[in-house]
């Protein structure tokens, strides 16, 4: 698989964070292991020297001052491990008089001897001898009571082989650390690529969607968070496409709704001007149409303004205690003549009384008008529209039922969405129910719609009634406001 990664963004952060930390940990671990190897190797050499020292010092301490030199030479000549360990015998004057190397005794500095002499104990020194070879030397004074200045034995071991072995181990550790680092880098870049590449695809498709190409889709290759993100982007594109379609239909519908009354107003205005002094009946009819269409146009503009306020969160309310039946009754009476002219039976079941509510009378009346108007618009001549109100379980329940064409089950969840129209052949902007639902929601109520296609629709509004204690509180607030004014 080709892996193309630009070192920026997520990749750069990963390299400079995770990889840097990994490198630092590997270096730290390698240093610790190297130190352990060095310490172990040198301790092993010290252990070998210590074992030899016990044997040699015990043997040489058995001689007397008169027999020591000869016995030491004899011991050195018979020493078997001359290739592994050099033993130097130092006399009372601090001079090496015999050594296992068989050459003339070397004249070199012996820091271990000087240290052991000053402390009267054994001492160790690690450094380079006169030949430049790195060695470890240990000096120990013999226990000979008959000699005021006892001789000493110096053990010298070359560290060349030990250092070579350590260097070989260091190279192995370096290779392993480098391998771990490379593995981390390759696997990390592969993992980052599996994230960055889909994100780049998401970015490219998101740009296309932002430019209006809502048909762009992302392939879902895996069942993971990236796959879920691709599903969400695809869902968003579908929703935006649907919203764009509804918006275009809304613009077309509103344009038609605005054009119709404006055309009627313009046409009847010209007719009235021509018949102003000749036909009073035409003038009266024309003025009536102009006023009616102007009112219709004003209502449509007000709906658009309310929708704009709702979208920006600036929909204002004048909340106070009101009798909701009065506003409902007024809205019903507004449509009696309209229903009669359309051949629709309009019935209203009004209770004797209900509890007041806290609300905006004009906004609620706007909701009632919108719902009753929809019921009449979507009901064919000969149909019925029933409006009823009652109080139940602390709520004022208002129902508007019609025997109209109904709403398909698939479209029912969308009828309260902005721009949506169930039937484009019927007048209306498609925002009335969205505004109505928002108004009811801000009154802490609910607006529910049930419908069966071909049988009719039922719209139910539930508004919370004011309990007695809240009625008193509202009355006190209104009285206080009146006195202060």
Order of alpha helices (4+ residues) and beta strands (2+ residues): alpha-alpha-alpha-beta-beta-alpha-beta-beta-beta-alpha-alpha-alpha-beta-alpha-alpha-beta-beta-alpha-beta-beta-alpha-alpha-beta-beta-alpha
